[in-house]
Amino acid sequence: MRASKKPESAELVADAQALTRLVSRLHKAAHIAFDTESASFHRYVDRVYLIQLSTEQETALVDPVALDVLTEIGTILEDPQIEIVFHDADYDLRVLDRDYGFRAQNLFDTRVAAQLAGEAAVGLSSLLQKHLGIALNKKFQRADWSVRPLSADMLAYAADDTRHLLALRDILTARLEDLGRLHWAQEEFVRLEEIRWTGRKREDEDGYQRIRGAGTLTRRQLAVLREVHQWRETTARNSDRAPFRILGNPSLVDIARGAPRSMRALGQVSGVTSQILRRHGKALLNAVSVGAGVPNDALPMIKRTRAPTPDAGYEERLDRLKVLRDACARETALDPGLVCPNGTLQAIARAAPESLDQLSEVSVLRVWQREVLGGRAILAAVGAD
């Protein structure tokens, strides 16, 4: 196992020449730990605000705010000779695709590896504490990475997110090899290469319909919710603040349900503080008034999608598949949802394959999951055998 060294400091790369030198060194590495920091918890328009990279020899922090072009970072991610090591790569890969169009290959995800190794706790902090005796400082988990300059403590925190990943990767690789599950992880890593940004834009006309509780409102109340939601989006965009920092979703739903018409009534809504009332009370009441005045024939409705109607034996097939899945989960000491998620079982039950060839056409079923469950056992569960 490689040593988990902790250098005194990490290089902050904030100009093009330093980036070119760093990338030249990185291309010589066989493994690079990679992470990003964003600010969706704070900003209306999110973006990557810091990139962390570690090899066995060094850790560097790249500042995208100070650099106009990051194309060279993309060449690292796309180099098939370099294994890129993330912890929980999903969101990082999505935002790198969203902001720069970067695509990665030859991936290793320590969180996925830990799950398949049967680790009880798969957070980075827990894994480093257990396997390397390293306690991470959690102080900056929700820090605003858009601020400049970044403090020394924030930079140190960011560096620790990748500094020990390569050592953790070696430990988990050895564990997966011992369990005969490394090929399971490798199948998951290949699938990670296909991840793309699919998030909705902030400017989403139907966003109010996805707020929890919207489905319980009348059409009139839904019209009010639409208006106060649009007010919040506009306010958040103009101030570049995360919408929930303007006013939380539960408060929006309560306002829509009660349709307050006075400052006093508005101030009685949970979450509407005196500061919010002072700054935004009039605008909120105006939004309520607009929603309340929408003509009856123009009131919005929740857009619902109908699930396909399964055949008569669907539920029975699904129940048998769950029994099979749960038994395999106990045998492997893994979470049932990891062995085979309900959505995958539903896809199998819906397809009702009658042969191994037809089973292979259920694209959401991993090869390793089929191995664990047993192809013939799956067919028997759906009644094919």
VMD Tcl script that draws the C-alpha trace (Angstrom):
set ca {
  {0.00 0.00 0.00}
  {1.28 3.44 -0.88}
  {2.02 5.77 2.01}
  {-0.53 8.50 2.77}
  {1.79 11.45 3.06}
  {0.59 14.81 4.27}
  {2.72 17.60 2.82}
  {3.07 20.87 4.65}
  {1.02 22.73 2.08}
  {-0.69 22.45 -1.31}
  {0.13 24.63 -4.30}
  {-2.59 27.11 -5.24}
  {-2.61 27.38 -9.04}
  {-4.04 30.72 -10.13}
  {-2.29 31.62 -13.40}
  {-1.95 29.99 -16.81}
  {1.78 29.33 -16.59}
  {1.49 27.54 -13.26}
  {-1.41 25.48 -14.63}
  {0.64 24.40 -17.65}
  {3.51 23.33 -15.41}
  {1.15 21.43 -13.11}
  {-0.56 19.59 -15.96}
  {2.81 18.64 -17.44}
  {3.69 16.96 -14.15}
  {0.28 15.36 -13.78}
  {0.47 13.64 -17.17}
  {3.35 11.57 -15.80}
  {1.25 10.15 -12.97}
  {-0.49 6.77 -13.07}
  {-3.18 7.81 -10.57}
  {-4.62 11.23 -9.75}
  {-7.11 11.96 -6.99}
  {-9.66 14.56 -8.10}
  {-12.35 16.64 -6.43}
  {-14.25 19.89 -6.96}
  {-15.90 22.49 -4.75}
  {-19.02 24.38 -5.78}
  {-21.33 26.82 -4.03}
  {-24.89 25.69 -4.77}
  {-25.67 26.04 -1.08}
  {-24.97 29.76 -1.35}
  {-25.29 30.99 -4.96}
  {-28.14 31.17 -7.43}
  {-25.83 30.45 -10.36}
  {-23.61 27.59 -9.32}
  {-20.25 26.74 -10.87}
  {-17.01 24.98 -10.02}
  {-15.04 27.26 -7.73}
  {-12.08 25.03 -6.88}
  {-10.47 21.89 -8.27}
  {-8.29 19.66 -6.08}
  {-5.77 17.20 -7.51}
  {-3.35 14.89 -5.74}
  {-0.67 12.47 -6.91}
  {1.68 10.49 -4.70}
  {4.11 13.40 -4.86}
  {1.95 16.52 -4.56}
  {-1.42 18.14 -4.00}
  {-2.51 21.17 -5.99}
  {-5.56 23.42 -5.84}
  {-6.64 24.99 -9.13}
  {-8.62 28.24 -8.94}
  {-11.13 28.43 -11.85}
  {-12.11 31.96 -10.82}
  {-8.60 33.22 -11.60}
  {-8.16 31.22 -14.81}
  {-9.91 31.99 -18.09}
  {-9.25 28.58 -19.67}
  {-9.12 25.16 -18.03}
  {-8.82 23.03 -21.16}
  {-5.61 21.48 -19.86}
  {-7.48 19.99 -16.90}
  {-9.77 18.26 -19.38}
  {-6.79 16.53 -20.98}
  {-5.98 14.96 -17.60}
  {-9.50 13.59 -17.19}
  {-9.53 12.21 -20.73}
  {-6.06 10.60 -20.62}
  {-6.71 6.81 -20.72}
  {-3.30 6.15 -19.18}
  {-4.22 7.95 -15.94}
  {-6.66 6.53 -13.43}
  {-8.78 9.34 -11.99}
  {-9.80 8.67 -8.40}
  {-12.89 10.38 -6.94}
  {-14.91 9.90 -3.82}
  {-18.55 9.98 -4.91}
  {-17.84 11.05 -8.46}
  {-21.41 11.50 -9.66}
  {-21.93 15.20 -8.92}
  {-18.35 16.19 -9.73}
  {-18.62 14.57 -13.17}
  {-21.93 16.30 -13.82}
  {-20.71 19.78 -12.93}
  {-17.47 19.31 -14.88}
  {-19.58 18.39 -17.89}
  {-21.96 21.30 -17.25}
  {-19.30 23.97 -16.81}
  {-16.55 22.81 -19.18}
  {-17.78 19.89 -21.25}
  {-15.10 17.71 -19.62}
  {-15.51 13.94 -19.92}
  {-13.57 11.48 -17.80}
  {-12.44 7.93 -18.36}
  {-10.51 5.29 -16.45}
  {-12.28 6.14 -13.20}
  {-12.12 4.78 -9.68}
  {-14.70 5.85 -7.10}
  {-13.79 5.11 -3.49}
  {-17.39 5.52 -2.34}
  {-18.65 2.93 -4.84}
  {-15.76 0.64 -3.91}
  {-16.58 1.00 -0.23}
  {-20.23 0.15 -0.84}
  {-19.37 -3.00 -2.76}
  {-16.82 -3.96 -0.12}
  {-19.62 -3.93 2.43}
  {-18.42 -0.93 4.44}
  {-21.00 0.15 7.00}
  {-20.16 3.86 6.58}
  {-19.06 5.06 3.15}
  {-18.49 8.78 3.78}
  {-14.93 9.92 3.13}
  {-14.41 11.04 6.71}
  {-15.54 7.69 8.12}
  {-13.40 5.68 5.71}
  {-10.25 7.71 6.34}
  {-10.74 7.47 10.08}
  {-11.27 3.71 9.96}
  {-8.55 2.72 7.50}
  {-5.90 5.41 7.88}
  {-6.58 6.88 11.30}
  {-7.05 10.31 9.75}
  {-9.69 12.66 11.17}
  {-10.95 15.19 8.64}
  {-12.02 18.65 9.73}
  {-15.70 19.04 8.76}
  {-15.79 22.77 9.46}
  {-16.03 23.81 5.81}
  {-18.45 21.18 4.47}
  {-20.93 23.91 3.55}
  {-18.52 26.78 3.08}
  {-19.03 29.41 0.39}
  {-16.28 28.49 -2.08}
  {-17.13 31.47 -4.27}
  {-15.53 33.89 -1.80}
  {-12.09 35.29 -2.56}
  {-9.54 35.14 -1.17}
  {-9.97 31.65 0.21}
  {-8.62 31.38 3.74}
  {-5.67 29.17 4.60}
  {-7.97 26.92 6.62}
  {-10.33 26.49 3.66}
  {-7.44 25.61 1.36}
  {-6.14 23.08 3.87}
  {-9.60 21.54 4.16}
  {-9.94 21.30 0.37}
  {-6.51 19.69 0.01}
  {-7.40 16.95 2.51}
  {-10.31 15.86 0.31}
  {-7.87 14.39 -2.23}
  {-4.60 14.07 -0.31}
  {-5.39 10.62 1.10}
  {-7.62 9.22 -1.65}
  {-4.91 7.20 -3.39}
  {-4.01 5.36 -0.20}
  {-7.71 4.68 0.42}
  {-8.08 3.44 -3.14}
  {-5.33 0.86 -2.56}
  {-6.96 -0.41 0.63}
  {-10.38 -0.78 -0.99}
  {-8.92 -2.39 -4.12}
  {-7.22 -5.04 -1.99}
  {-10.46 -5.64 -0.08}
  {-12.48 -6.02 -3.29}
  {-9.89 -8.42 -4.69}
  {-10.10 -10.55 -1.55}
  {-13.90 -10.66 -1.88}
  {-13.78 -11.40 -5.60}
  {-15.74 -8.22 -6.28}
  {-13.25 -5.96 -8.02}
  {-14.90 -6.63 -11.38}
  {-18.21 -5.48 -9.85}
  {-16.65 -2.12 -9.05}
  {-14.97 -1.88 -12.45}
  {-18.35 -2.29 -14.15}
  {-19.71 0.59 -12.07}
  {-16.67 2.73 -12.88}
  {-17.20 2.25 -16.62}
  {-20.81 3.36 -16.22}
  {-19.62 6.50 -14.45}
  {-17.87 7.53 -17.66}
  {-21.28 8.04 -19.25}
  {-22.51 10.54 -16.66}
  {-23.60 13.89 -18.08}
  {-25.20 16.98 -16.63}
  {-28.96 16.50 -16.65}
  {-30.02 19.03 -14.04}
  {-32.82 21.44 -14.71}
  {-32.08 25.04 -15.36}
  {-32.92 27.50 -12.63}
  {-35.25 29.20 -15.07}
  {-37.82 26.41 -14.86}
  {-41.44 27.45 -15.37}
  {-42.80 24.29 -13.75}
  {-40.36 24.22 -10.83}
  {-43.10 25.19 -8.38}
  {-44.96 21.97 -9.16}
  {-42.09 19.88 -7.83}
  {-42.09 21.54 -4.41}
  {-43.10 19.09 -1.71}
  {-46.69 19.77 -0.78}
  {-47.66 21.31 -4.13}
  {-49.75 18.24 -4.93}
  {-51.96 18.87 -1.91}
  {-52.99 22.36 -3.04}
  {-56.13 23.42 -4.86}
  {-55.70 24.91 -8.32}
  {-56.22 28.40 -6.90}
  {-53.60 27.80 -4.23}
  {-51.31 26.37 -6.90}
  {-51.64 29.64 -8.83}
  {-50.51 31.53 -5.73}
  {-47.62 29.12 -5.28}
  {-46.56 29.71 -8.87}
  {-46.42 33.48 -8.31}
  {-44.56 33.42 -4.98}
  {-42.15 30.84 -6.41}
  {-41.46 33.09 -9.39}
  {-40.94 36.02 -7.01}
  {-38.38 33.98 -5.09}
  {-36.56 32.91 -8.27}
  {-36.30 36.48 -9.49}
  {-35.12 37.73 -6.10}
  {-32.57 34.94 -5.79}
  {-31.23 35.51 -9.30}
  {-30.89 39.27 -8.80}
  {-29.00 38.80 -5.53}
  {-27.09 35.64 -6.66}
  {-28.25 33.72 -3.63}
  {-29.53 30.16 -3.39}
  {-33.36 30.35 -3.50}
  {-33.87 28.60 -0.16}
  {-31.81 31.35 1.45}
  {-34.45 33.84 0.34}
  {-37.39 31.81 1.65}
  {-37.79 28.07 2.20}
  {-40.14 25.80 0.27}
  {-42.36 25.01 3.29}
  {-43.00 28.74 3.74}
  {-43.95 29.10 0.07}
  {-46.48 26.29 0.39}
  {-47.92 27.80 3.60}
  {-48.27 31.17 1.90}
  {-50.01 29.55 -1.07}
  {-52.37 27.65 1.20}
  {-53.27 30.63 3.40}
  {-53.04 33.40 0.78}
  {-52.33 36.14 3.37}
  {-53.53 39.58 2.33}
  {-51.90 41.71 5.04}
  {-48.43 42.19 6.47}
  {-49.70 40.92 9.81}
  {-51.07 37.71 8.31}
  {-47.93 37.20 6.23}
  {-45.77 37.62 9.32}
  {-47.58 34.74 10.99}
  {-46.40 32.28 8.33}
  {-43.65 30.02 9.65}
  {-40.27 31.03 8.22}
  {-41.31 34.59 7.36}
  {-39.04 36.53 9.69}
  {-39.31 40.19 10.55}
  {-36.36 40.82 8.24}
  {-38.06 39.07 5.33}
  {-41.25 40.94 6.09}
  {-39.42 44.27 6.10}
  {-37.44 43.60 2.90}
  {-39.91 41.61 0.84}
  {-43.34 41.82 2.45}
  {-44.92 44.09 -0.13}
  {-43.55 42.08 -3.05}
  {-44.76 38.84 -1.52}
  {-48.25 40.20 -0.92}
  {-48.34 41.44 -4.49}
  {-47.40 37.94 -5.73}
  {-50.20 36.46 -3.61}
  {-52.64 38.98 -5.07}
  {-51.62 38.12 -8.63}
  {-52.07 34.40 -7.98}
  {-55.41 34.94 -6.31}
  {-56.60 36.93 -9.31}
  {-55.86 34.35 -12.01}
  {-59.08 33.62 -14.00}
  {-60.65 30.24 -13.30}
  {-60.06 29.02 -16.85}
  {-56.33 29.80 -16.56}
  {-55.60 28.10 -13.23}
  {-52.60 25.74 -13.35}
  {-52.76 21.99 -12.79}
  {-50.11 19.58 -11.59}
  {-48.66 17.78 -14.59}
  {-48.70 14.08 -13.84}
  {-47.21 11.26 -15.86}
  {-48.94 7.93 -15.90}
  {-46.88 4.85 -15.24}
  {-47.35 2.07 -17.79}
  {-50.07 -0.35 -16.77}
  {-48.42 -3.66 -15.88}
  {-49.95 -6.99 -16.84}
  {-51.89 -9.08 -14.35}
  {-48.87 -11.07 -13.14}
  {-46.55 -8.09 -12.66}
  {-46.97 -7.72 -8.89}
  {-46.44 -11.45 -8.31}
  {-43.26 -11.43 -10.38}
  {-42.02 -8.37 -8.55}
  {-42.67 -9.94 -5.15}
  {-40.74 -13.09 -6.11}
  {-37.85 -11.00 -7.41}
  {-37.72 -9.09 -4.12}
  {-37.57 -12.35 -2.16}
  {-34.65 -13.49 -4.36}
  {-32.89 -10.12 -4.07}
  {-33.26 -9.96 -0.29}
  {-31.88 -13.47 0.15}
  {-28.84 -12.58 -1.97}
  {-28.35 -9.39 0.03}
  {-28.18 -11.42 3.23}
  {-25.68 -13.82 1.69}
  {-23.39 -11.02 0.50}
  {-23.95 -8.81 3.59}
  {-24.83 -5.90 1.30}
  {-27.76 -3.51 1.33}
  {-30.65 -4.90 -0.76}
  {-30.88 -1.62 -2.67}
  {-27.27 -2.02 -3.74}
  {-27.58 -5.68 -4.74}
  {-30.47 -4.71 -7.00}
  {-32.55 -1.51 -6.64}
  {-36.34 -1.76 -6.73}
  {-36.37 0.16 -10.00}
  {-34.27 -2.56 -11.63}
  {-36.50 -5.29 -10.21}
  {-39.51 -3.44 -11.60}
  {-37.88 -3.28 -15.03}
  {-37.26 -7.04 -14.95}
  {-40.80 -7.78 -13.76}
  {-42.21 -5.53 -16.47}
  {-40.06 -7.12 -19.21}
  {-40.84 -10.68 -17.99}
  {-37.86 -12.19 -19.86}
  {-38.23 -15.79 -20.96}
  {-34.56 -16.48 -21.71}
  {-31.08 -15.38 -20.69}
  {-30.80 -13.46 -23.96}
  {-33.98 -11.54 -23.18}
  {-32.75 -10.92 -19.63}
  {-29.56 -9.38 -21.02}
  {-31.73 -6.82 -22.84}
  {-32.82 -5.30 -19.49}
  {-30.20 -2.55 -19.72}
  {-30.47 -1.31 -16.14}
  {-29.46 -4.72 -14.77}
  {-25.72 -4.78 -14.17}
  {-23.72 -7.85 -15.19}
  {-22.47 -8.20 -11.61}
  {-26.03 -7.97 -10.25}
  {-27.08 -10.72 -12.60}
  {-24.11 -12.72 -11.34}
  {-25.15 -12.24 -7.71}
  {-28.83 -13.01 -8.28}
  {-28.20 -15.75 -10.80}
  {-29.59 -15.55 -14.30}
  {-31.57 -18.77 -14.00}
  {-32.85 -17.75 -10.57}
  {-34.14 -14.49 -12.03}
  {-35.91 -16.33 -14.83}
  {-37.45 -18.71 -12.30}
  {-38.66 -15.76 -10.24}
  {-40.46 -14.25 -13.22}
  {-41.93 -17.65 -14.06}
  {-39.90 -18.40 -17.18}
  {-38.54 -21.69 -15.87}
}
mol new
graphics top color blue
foreach p $ca { graphics top sphere $p radius 0.5 }
foreach p [lrange $ca 0 end-1] q [lrange $ca 1 end] { graphics top cylinder $p $q radius 0.2 }
display resetview
